Amino acid sequence: MKGILLGAAVGYVLGARAGRKRYDQIVRAYRVLADHPAVQGAAGIVRAKVGEKTGFGRHQPNANGHRRDPVIPRAH
């Protein structure tokens, strides 16, 4: 546990010293990687496999046949 905290502290200090320019560079590199078609395809496969195993993402319709959105609360 101490190693994790030490690593986080060192990362924070080094990140703070790197400044905004380096942060922006890291964010751009991450976005290029995340938007790559191969990464998107792999992420879709992983989501599908997790959904198969856990049932996450499947919505059971209500009695009236409509799905309920679990994020947006309904006003009564």
PEWOPE-V234166 format. One record per pair of residues at least 24 apart in sequence whose ideal C-beta (glycine too) atoms are under 10 Angstrom apart, sorted by the first residue. I is the first residue (numbers start at 1). J is the second residue. D is the distance in Angstrom with one decimal. If there is no record, write none. Layout:
BEGIN
i:I j:J d:D
i:I j:J d:D
END
This chain:
BEGIN
none
END
